[in-house]
Amino acid sequence: MNTNKIKISSPPNIDLLVPEGWQDYELLDSGNGRKLERYGPFTCVRPAPQAVWSPALSEKAWGEAQGIFQPTREESGGHWSFQDESQPASWEMRYKNLHFNALVSSSRHMGVFPEQAVHWDWLADLIRASREPVQVINLFGYTGLATLAAAQAGARVTHVDASKKAVQSARENQALSGLENAPIRWIVDDAVKFVRREERRQVKYDGIILDPPKFGRGPKGEVWEFFDWLPRLLLACRAILSPQPLFIVLTAYAIQASATSLYNALDEMMSGFSGKTTCGELALKEKSAGRLMSMAIYARWSAINENT
């Protein structure tokens, strides 16, 4: 009987990355499907379905939180309740030399994903170590912290997000970080359409940051669904890579896939380039009991071998 032989590469290591440089953020405790956090002076309780254990702190400690997000059945739906109705909607925070606003709005998100600080440090180190000018594109750039980390390290950055409000918040963070003169292009557009236009314009990038949502809509109603569109996005992104790219980082939240899935997709995209693909989970460490809470999965490729 004839069979086709398929070459299977060695399985990747699954790394667990935990940020260590935070002073303005703490995961205070977690359990029973929730997490107790501190964002600067503000303490809050938000949903965390992955916290399938018991809290370490007392009910009294949890009850002292200044804000609680009450979820509904809709995706990211719900509302905030505050102990003090005069609670400001936003306030300034800092991570190393980055300054930015945390905020409470109609969603559960706070304007910053603390676990992604490990990516900011990683790409900033690669950019600083490069002997050539670095062009970076940040797709689904949200409030711009990865953009600002790259720009602060010396890159020219194109920041793309479909939300005009998110881009406005990113520009405010640019001013807070003292990077008003940094070479950043702010673009409100659908990510895939913009990348395809950059390909036609023959614009090339040395670094690509990807943080696509599970589901979303573009500025003209374009529908994004992760599993349908990610392969097309990666194919389009390969077409705008420079001949000697420096890095790619891909992060995903709340999807039914593993880090290995992202590894396989990114490793396939970067076939033919000399570099290394790694993958794993981004996690936060509790202050209370020292437990690690997985927040997202990721895959990264770099032209420079790394130890993590």
N, C-alpha and C positions, 0 to 999 in steps of 0.2 A: 504494500500500500504506500502510495506517495504522500508525503506530508511536507508542508512548507515549514522551513526552519526560521523562526523569528529570533533575532538577537535581542536579549533582554539585558539592559544595563544593571549595574549593581543598585540595590535600593538606596535611596538617600537617607542620611541621618536626619532625624527630626530634632531640631534645636529649640530650646525654650529660652526666649530672650526677655529679660526683665530690666526696665530702666532703673538706673541708680542715681541719677543726677537731680532728682526733684527735691525742692524745698517747699514749693507752694502747692503741692498736691500730695495727698495721702489716701490710700485705701485703708480706712480705719478698721473695718470689719466687714464680714459678709456671711450670708446664710439664709436659709428659707426663701431662696429665690430673689434676694435683694442684696444691695451693697450700700454700705455707709461710707461716704467719702468726704474729703475736705478739699475744696478748691479755694485756695487763699483763705480769706476769713469766713467763707461760707461752707457750712456742713449740710449734706443732703443725703436723702435715701432715694435710690433709683432701682428699677428692676434689674435682676441678674439671674435669668432662668438657669444658668449653669451652676449656680451656688446651691447645690443639692445637699448641703450639710447644715449643721446648726450654728447659729452665731456664737462667737466667743464672748462678746460683751453683753451687758445686761440690757433688759428692755428699757431701763431708765436712760442708759447712754444713747440708745437708738431714738428714744423719745425726745432727746434734746436737739435733734437735727433741726436746722432752720428751715429746710424745705423738703417736701416729699412729693415725688412725682407719682401720681395715681394713673396707672395705665388702663387703657380700654382694649377691646379686642382688635381694633384696627391696627395696621402696621404703624408703629411709632406713635399711635394715638394716645391721648390722655391729657392730663392737666396738672399743674403745680398747685400745691397748697403751702402757704408760708405761715410760720408762727407770728411774724411781724409783717403786716401788709405793706409797710414802707420799704421792704427789701428792694434794693436797687436791681434793675434788670441786667446790669453788666458791671464789671469791676476788673481792674488790671491784675494780671498775674505775670510771673517770670519763670523761664527755664533757661538757666545759664545766662547768655547774653541776649536771649530773645524776650521781648515784652509783648504782651497781647491781652485781649479782653476775654474773660470768661463771661458767659451770659446764660440767662434763663429765658426761654421763649415758649412757643406753643408745643415744642417737641421735647423729648427727654434729653436731647444732646446739649452739651455745655460749651460748644465752640472750640473744644480742644479734646483730643483723644490722647491721654497721658502715656499710654503704652507705646505710642508711635515715636516717642522720644528716642528710642533705640535706632530707628531709621534715620532720624535727623542727624544724630551723631555719626552714624555709619557713612552716610552720603557726604557729609561735611568733611570727614577725614579723607575720603577718596578725592574730593575736589581739591582740597589743600595739597594733597600729595601729587596731583597731576602737574606735569611740566608744560602742558599746553592749555590754552583757554578752553573752558568747558561750557557747552551750551546744554541747558536742561529744559525739559518740558514736564510740567506737573499737570496731569489730567485728573479731573474730578478733585480739584485742588482745595475745595472747601474754604476755610478761613485762613489758609496760606502759610501755616507754620513750617511745612516742609519747603515751600517756596522760599521763605525767609531764611531758613537754615542754609539752603543752597546758595542764596545770594550773599549771605553774610560770609560764607566760605570763599567767595570770589567768582561764582558762576553767573552767567547771563541766563535769566530764567523766563520762560513763557508759562504763565499760569492760566489754566482753562477750567471754567466751571459753568454749568448751565444756569446757575442761580445768580442773578444780579445782586441779590442781597448778600450772598456769601462772598462774592468778589468785593463788595463794598466793605464788608467786615475785614477781609484780608488787607485791603488798602489802609484801613484804620490801624491794623496791626503793624503794617509797614512803617507808619508814622511813629507808633509807640516804640518800635525797635530802633528808631533813628536811621532807617534805611530808605528815606525818601529819594535819595539820589542813586540808589542801587538800580542796575539795569534789569528791570522787571517789566514784561508786557502783561497787561491784565486783559483777558479775553472772556467775554460771556458768549458761550457757544456750546453746541453739542460736540462731545469729545471726538467721536468717530468722524463726523463731517469735517471738523477742523483738521484732524490728522490727515485726512485724504486730500484736503486742499494744500496742506504743507507739502505733501508728496508731489503734487502737481507743480508747486512752486520750487521744488527741489531743495527745500529747507531740510537741513540735517541736524540731529541732536546727538550729543555724547552720553546723556543721561536721561532716563525716562522714569517718572514716578507715577504709579497707577494705584488708585484707591477707589475702584468702581463700586457703586452701590449694588445691593441685591436687586433693587428695582428703582427706576427713576424716570423722569421726563425731562426732555430738553427744552430750551427756551421757546421753541415753536411746536411743542407738544410731542416731540419725538419720544418714543417709548424705549427705555433701556431695560432689558431683562438679562441678568448676569450670564446664564448658561447659553442663551442664544447669541449674545453679542460679544462675549469675551474672545472667542476664537477669531472673530473678524477684527476686533480691535488689535489683538496681538499681531495679526498679519499686517494690518495697516501700520502699526508702530515699527515693525521690522523695516518697512520701506523708508522710514525717515531716520534710521540710524546712520551715524557717521561710519566711515570705513573702519575706525578703531574705537568702538564705543567704550565708555568707562563703567557704566552701571545701569541696571534696571531693577526696580523694586516694585513688587505687586503685593497688595494687601487686600484681604476680603473679610467681611463680617457677615454673620448670620446666614450663611449658605450651607446647603447639605453637601459638603465636599470636605476633603482633608487637605492638609498641607502638601501631601504627595500629589494631589490633583494639580495644584498650582505649580509644583515643581515640574511635573511632566509637561505642562503647557509652556512654561517659560523656557525650560531646557530645549524643547523642540524649536521654539522661536529663535533661540540663540545658537542653534546648530550652525557650524561653520565659523563661528567666532571663537577666538582663544580666550577662555575665561573659565569661571567656576560658578555653578548654580548651587544654592543652598536653600533650605526651606525649614519651616517650623511654625511655632506659635508665639504670639506676643502675649505676655502675661504681666499681671500686677501682683505685688506681694503685700499681704495684709500687715498692718502694724500690730493687730491684736494677737493673732495666733501664728503668724508667719506662713500661712497657707498661700499657695499660688493660684490665682484665678486666670484662666485662659480667656483672652479677649478677642483674638483674631488669629487667622492663619496668614502666612506670607510665603513668598518665594523671592529670592534675590539672586541676581547675577552680577559678577564684577570681573573686570579684566585683571584685577590684582588679587592674588590668592589671599584669603583671609583665614583666620583661625577659628571664626565663629560662623 
